[in-house]
Amino acid sequence: MPELKNKISNYLFGALLAGVVFPAGAADRSAWDAILDTLPAGALSAEDRTDSYVSDSWSGFKKIFFEGTDGLILPAYTIHPGWAYKTPKRRNENGYTWGGGVTRNFIDDRGNRRIVYAMAFSDSHSNIEPFLGYGWLSRWRLGNSDFYAEAGYTLGITARGDYKWIPFPAPLPLLGFGTDAFSIYGTYVPFSNIFFFFANYATDAKGNKSLDFSSNNLFSNRFLIYAGGGYQKNDMKGMPHATTTSEGAYSGGIRFFVTPHWALDFGITQSAEQKVRSQGRQIGSFKLRGYQLTAQYHMQASDSVKLYAGIGAGYFRLQGSKFEAGTSYHKGDFSPVVQAGGTYAITKNLHITGGVDLAFPRYETHTADSSYSMRPSPATFKIAVGLAF
């Protein structure tokens, strides 16, 4: 039965991917022309096209990138269906695909959405997964509202730790619902048999591209020093039969804007004591301290709000860790870091900033009976008060 369901799902995947690429009004064109029109070259008007499809594709890509609006992508959740994942295996899969990314959103002359994007998130095994792609979505307005139903596809490139980090293409269908500014999308990934969901928030960034540090806007300062608190969500992947609590955390750091949109951020996080339990009893505890440096892209959503996505690296150390006698482990590890968040400017010098920081430290652990990789995969949700100058 699972094999039959897999075949049915893959058939529906192919049918959907082929069916959604015919824009409204395409009856007077061949199927091949309709498909080509959904690729980047289709963003050009008839007057701007040349005899070279390769040249038109590059021009269309530049049109989407430079004339589109900034956007923030927030990976949200992955469903591992029971018919594809047996109960013991399903329990070990990570459903919280937290992460972040940036996109450029372009609504073409026919009302279709075209996007180019880059994001990174926590995959089903709590490893980092990068994803670069182009997407096309046909849209249908729902009555007289500002809401649309959307259907289309994405052509992406990704790489995964369980595939030895070899890049591979990922053509996927997309279904969505939302407005010009905010949409929620879902896709089915046939080679993994999962349903993946993410949100896309498009800002009105075109009007803010000319902002600089000499202007009187609320984000004209180059430095932001911030401190605050939050909550750190951990799991204990890799440690047999073990779970861990998730506790409060505090954080602080300094952010330097190299340009109005690009910043370097150095941050420190420190969690409260996390208790580790196995088969109903406590077997250890730890506090997790992280030092991280990230490059962030900031987009101005309004006069007083900026959103950002960041990626970088950090060093994460187990502080005050206590485990049962006979257990040895490494206390520190370097890890990639993915961020997404925003900043609200109360005044030019007083800001509130916050978001989620996702990291992937691994600690080699040995007991008398076995060896394994302890993977807390901390997601730190934080909010802080900042002084801009």
Legacy VTK file of the C-alpha trace (Angstrom):
# vtk DataFile Version 3.0
C-alpha trace
ASCII
DATASET POLYDATA
POINTS 389 float
0.000 0.000 0.000
2.739 2.600 0.769
4.339 1.819 -2.627
1.002 2.433 -4.377
0.530 5.698 -2.524
4.043 6.774 -3.493
3.276 6.069 -7.154
-0.002 7.976 -6.954
1.730 10.919 -5.256
4.483 11.006 -7.879
1.895 10.868 -10.669
-0.054 13.749 -9.150
3.226 15.645 -8.701
4.015 15.291 -12.397
0.498 16.196 -13.465
0.454 19.286 -11.263
3.905 20.421 -12.380
2.866 20.085 -16.027
-0.596 21.537 -15.578
0.122 24.731 -13.673
2.460 26.204 -16.293
-0.316 27.204 -18.710
-1.148 30.837 -17.959
-4.632 32.176 -18.444
-5.225 33.185 -22.061
-2.698 30.694 -23.435
-5.201 28.968 -25.753
-3.838 30.804 -28.802
-0.274 29.573 -28.186
1.386 26.183 -28.302
2.007 24.287 -25.078
5.752 24.773 -25.563
5.360 28.554 -25.934
3.223 28.659 -22.789
5.861 26.788 -20.810
8.684 28.990 -22.075
6.661 32.055 -21.176
6.755 31.069 -17.489
10.575 31.155 -17.438
12.491 34.420 -16.782
12.412 35.478 -20.466
8.635 35.731 -20.176
8.987 38.716 -17.831
10.019 40.863 -20.830
7.500 42.719 -22.966
7.273 41.866 -26.677
9.108 45.081 -27.524
12.075 44.182 -25.298
12.642 40.680 -26.659
15.395 39.742 -29.103
16.059 36.731 -31.326
18.222 35.138 -28.596
16.300 33.222 -25.925
19.441 32.987 -23.779
19.870 36.762 -23.873
16.168 37.275 -23.156
16.383 34.891 -20.190
19.253 36.850 -18.672
17.452 40.155 -19.311
14.273 38.751 -17.779
16.175 37.558 -14.723
17.689 41.029 -14.269
14.261 42.629 -14.674
12.821 40.414 -11.916
15.793 41.021 -9.640
16.145 44.785 -10.065
12.500 45.788 -10.550
10.996 43.375 -8.043
10.464 44.072 -4.358
12.460 42.652 -1.472
10.953 39.771 0.436
11.592 37.642 3.517
11.095 33.864 3.295
10.236 31.978 6.477
10.300 28.163 6.266
7.642 26.970 8.670
6.848 23.259 8.833
7.315 19.874 7.160
4.771 17.066 7.262
6.112 13.506 7.134
2.990 11.521 6.147
2.313 8.314 8.014
1.958 6.275 4.811
5.550 7.124 3.845
7.190 7.088 7.302
6.620 4.197 9.667
5.921 5.253 13.264
9.414 4.679 14.780
11.153 6.419 11.863
8.585 9.217 11.723
9.215 10.076 15.387
12.872 10.767 14.587
12.162 13.230 11.747
12.346 16.990 12.345
9.134 18.776 11.382
10.172 22.293 12.455
12.081 23.539 9.422
12.985 26.887 10.965
15.292 29.097 8.969
15.126 32.144 6.732
15.925 33.648 3.387
15.440 36.537 0.995
13.511 36.838 -2.248
12.719 39.275 -5.024
9.012 39.383 -5.951
7.875 40.580 -9.378
4.250 40.789 -10.573
4.302 40.720 -14.390
1.930 42.406 -16.858
-0.478 39.448 -16.721
-0.636 39.433 -12.930
1.539 36.327 -12.474
4.137 36.264 -9.694
7.794 35.575 -10.481
10.353 35.182 -7.696
14.053 34.513 -7.282
15.144 33.497 -3.818
17.783 32.048 -1.511
17.095 30.417 1.849
18.494 27.952 4.374
16.643 25.884 6.965
16.784 22.837 9.225
16.038 19.684 7.238
14.332 16.492 8.419
17.540 15.348 10.142
18.209 18.727 11.819
20.999 19.526 9.363
21.309 22.813 7.491
19.915 22.761 3.930
20.495 25.662 1.501
18.097 26.244 -1.395
18.400 28.611 -4.394
15.596 28.940 -6.880
13.314 30.649 -9.374
9.536 30.403 -9.119
6.529 31.221 -11.287
2.937 31.325 -10.021
-0.306 31.975 -11.854
-2.777 33.857 -9.653
-6.575 34.029 -9.441
-8.248 36.826 -7.478
-10.829 35.553 -4.981
-13.910 37.655 -5.655
-13.396 41.367 -5.057
-10.925 40.814 -2.221
-7.183 41.419 -2.144
-6.588 37.679 -1.785
-5.376 35.333 -4.500
-5.091 31.603 -5.009
-1.725 30.789 -6.598
-0.378 27.746 -8.422
2.902 27.219 -10.215
6.317 25.722 -9.805
9.850 26.352 -8.641
13.135 25.327 -10.236
15.695 25.067 -7.474
19.128 23.779 -6.568
19.805 22.330 -3.131
22.317 20.171 -1.260
21.873 17.897 1.756
24.144 16.271 4.287
22.589 12.834 3.738
23.463 13.135 0.016
27.112 14.074 0.738
26.468 17.754 -0.049
26.359 17.109 -3.794
24.179 19.848 -5.378
21.139 18.538 -7.247
18.148 20.141 -9.029
14.734 20.272 -7.382
11.800 21.048 -9.716
8.741 21.263 -7.466
5.082 22.337 -7.708
3.844 25.268 -5.622
0.370 26.023 -4.289
-0.305 29.194 -2.348
-2.789 31.639 -0.908
-2.361 35.271 0.071
-2.070 38.859 -1.080
0.513 40.794 -3.094
2.460 41.350 0.124
2.060 38.094 2.071
1.527 34.528 0.890
1.787 31.024 2.319
3.014 28.252 0.024
3.190 24.497 0.142
4.933 21.913 -2.011
5.251 18.153 -2.223
8.803 16.751 -2.488
8.497 13.361 -4.221
12.023 12.061 -3.622
11.604 12.619 0.144
7.822 12.082 0.376
7.259 15.225 2.466
5.034 18.290 2.357
6.993 21.508 2.927
5.406 24.857 3.888
6.856 28.365 3.961
5.744 32.006 4.048
6.799 34.845 1.750
6.501 38.483 2.859
7.194 41.046 0.111
8.051 44.562 1.253
7.533 47.780 -0.663
11.285 48.130 -0.992
11.402 49.855 -4.391
10.638 53.186 -2.794
13.398 52.717 -0.228
16.317 51.777 -2.482
17.649 55.335 -2.487
17.853 55.588 1.307
21.309 56.271 2.672
22.971 57.055 5.977
22.823 60.808 5.432
19.013 60.903 5.280
16.720 61.650 8.187
15.045 58.219 8.259
14.904 56.234 11.498
17.539 53.758 10.272
20.281 56.197 9.289
22.684 55.118 12.080
25.421 52.608 11.330
25.749 50.895 14.741
23.231 49.090 16.922
24.139 47.675 20.345
21.408 45.449 21.774
20.642 43.203 24.756
17.613 41.161 25.736
16.168 37.724 26.383
14.067 35.012 24.855
13.539 31.274 24.621
15.740 28.468 23.307
14.106 25.399 21.744
16.338 22.317 21.753
15.965 18.700 20.802
18.371 15.835 21.370
18.716 14.237 17.942
21.433 11.587 17.817
21.219 10.707 21.516
19.276 7.417 21.845
15.902 7.650 23.617
16.773 11.115 24.967
14.815 14.361 25.204
15.746 17.769 26.553
13.872 20.669 28.036
13.725 24.071 26.341
14.414 27.051 28.559
14.860 30.798 28.617
17.943 32.494 27.223
19.510 35.921 27.138
21.353 37.522 24.258
23.284 40.599 23.242
25.440 41.900 20.460
26.512 44.651 18.125
25.429 45.246 14.524
27.351 47.338 11.992
25.698 48.469 8.752
28.192 48.377 5.900
25.456 49.728 3.594
21.804 50.630 4.359
20.860 47.038 3.477
23.888 44.932 4.487
25.142 44.502 8.056
27.614 42.423 10.038
26.236 41.158 13.345
28.209 39.715 16.255
25.988 38.155 18.907
26.233 36.131 22.114
23.511 33.844 23.486
23.375 32.013 26.807
20.658 29.551 27.742
19.397 28.568 31.150
20.061 25.004 32.327
18.592 22.412 29.935
17.745 19.038 31.520
18.363 15.849 29.519
16.128 12.854 30.200
16.161 9.286 28.927
13.504 6.634 29.577
11.869 8.663 32.328
14.935 9.731 34.309
17.331 12.656 34.185
20.755 11.663 32.847
22.363 15.095 32.561
22.060 18.827 32.048
23.845 21.642 30.242
23.812 25.353 29.485
24.568 26.350 25.910
26.579 29.482 25.105
26.990 30.662 21.524
29.226 33.245 19.854
28.179 33.978 16.282
29.095 36.253 13.386
26.604 36.669 10.541
26.090 38.721 7.400
22.541 40.112 7.286
20.415 41.591 4.505
17.926 44.188 5.798
14.861 45.317 3.867
12.718 48.291 4.884
9.064 47.289 5.182
7.868 50.706 6.404
9.247 53.943 7.807
9.784 52.301 11.197
10.196 48.575 10.406
13.043 46.644 8.819
13.122 42.878 8.240
16.294 40.848 7.866
17.706 37.440 7.017
21.243 36.400 7.871
23.716 33.572 7.524
27.104 32.982 9.100
28.943 30.804 11.598
29.263 30.435 15.347
31.038 28.621 18.144
28.776 26.857 20.660
30.038 25.598 24.009
28.375 23.420 26.644
28.659 25.314 29.936
28.249 23.675 33.363
27.340 20.372 31.734
26.715 17.397 34.023
26.174 13.874 32.726
26.251 10.436 34.294
29.589 8.932 35.283
31.340 7.233 32.407
30.093 9.730 29.809
32.686 11.777 27.917
31.995 14.389 25.258
33.424 17.346 23.386
32.262 20.629 24.912
32.603 22.952 21.908
31.723 22.952 18.213
31.615 25.327 15.242
28.342 25.490 13.351
26.537 27.327 10.532
23.978 29.898 11.720
20.770 31.011 9.978
18.746 34.036 11.110
15.450 35.758 10.354
13.881 38.684 12.173
13.061 42.352 12.220
13.698 45.706 13.886
11.202 48.349 15.004
12.518 51.902 15.389
10.839 53.706 18.288
13.110 56.681 17.671
16.233 57.189 15.601
18.348 56.019 18.553
16.051 53.500 20.294
15.218 50.258 18.469
13.547 46.952 19.326
15.054 44.007 17.436
14.292 40.294 17.514
13.853 37.088 15.594
15.093 33.508 15.504
18.689 32.214 15.357
19.103 28.629 14.199
22.343 26.657 14.708
23.543 23.074 14.219
26.280 22.176 16.752
27.301 18.519 17.103
29.042 17.028 20.153
30.785 13.666 19.866
29.789 11.640 22.939
30.974 8.325 24.336
29.586 6.033 27.025
30.599 2.580 28.181
28.097 1.069 25.738
28.073 3.298 22.678
29.224 6.407 20.825
26.949 8.949 19.154
26.616 12.575 18.056
24.634 14.738 20.480
22.752 17.308 18.363
20.733 19.893 20.308
20.104 22.004 17.150
19.151 25.125 19.150
16.577 27.550 17.791
16.785 30.738 19.878
13.800 33.084 19.737
14.916 36.467 21.044
13.850 40.063 21.513
16.152 42.892 22.585
16.345 46.628 23.167
18.972 48.384 21.088
20.819 51.696 21.109
21.477 52.994 17.565
24.229 55.544 16.954
LINES 1 390
389 0 1 2 3 4 5 6 7 8 9 10 11 12 13 14 15 16 17 18 19 20 21 22 23 24 25 26 27 28 29 30 31 32 33 34 35 36 37 38 39 40 41 42 43 44 45 46 47 48 49 50 51 52 53 54 55 56 57 58 59 60 61 62 63 64 65 66 67 68 69 70 71 72 73 74 75 76 77 78 79 80 81 82 83 84 85 86 87 88 89 90 91 92 93 94 95 96 97 98 99 100 101 102 103 104 105 106 107 108 109 110 111 112 113 114 115 116 117 118 119 120 121 122 123 124 125 126 127 128 129 130 131 132 133 134 135 136 137 138 139 140 141 142 143 144 145 146 147 148 149 150 151 152 153 154 155 156 157 158 159 160 161 162 163 164 165 166 167 168 169 170 171 172 173 174 175 176 177 178 179 180 181 182 183 184 185 186 187 188 189 190 191 192 193 194 195 196 197 198 199 200 201 202 203 204 205 206 207 208 209 210 211 212 213 214 215 216 217 218 219 220 221 222 223 224 225 226 227 228 229 230 231 232 233 234 235 236 237 238 239 240 241 242 243 244 245 246 247 248 249 250 251 252 253 254 255 256 257 258 259 260 261 262 263 264 265 266 267 268 269 270 271 272 273 274 275 276 277 278 279 280 281 282 283 284 285 286 287 288 289 290 291 292 293 294 295 296 297 298 299 300 301 302 303 304 305 306 307 308 309 310 311 312 313 314 315 316 317 318 319 320 321 322 323 324 325 326 327 328 329 330 331 332 333 334 335 336 337 338 339 340 341 342 343 344 345 346 347 348 349 350 351 352 353 354 355 356 357 358 359 360 361 362 363 364 365 366 367 368 369 370 371 372 373 374 375 376 377 378 379 380 381 382 383 384 385 386 387 388
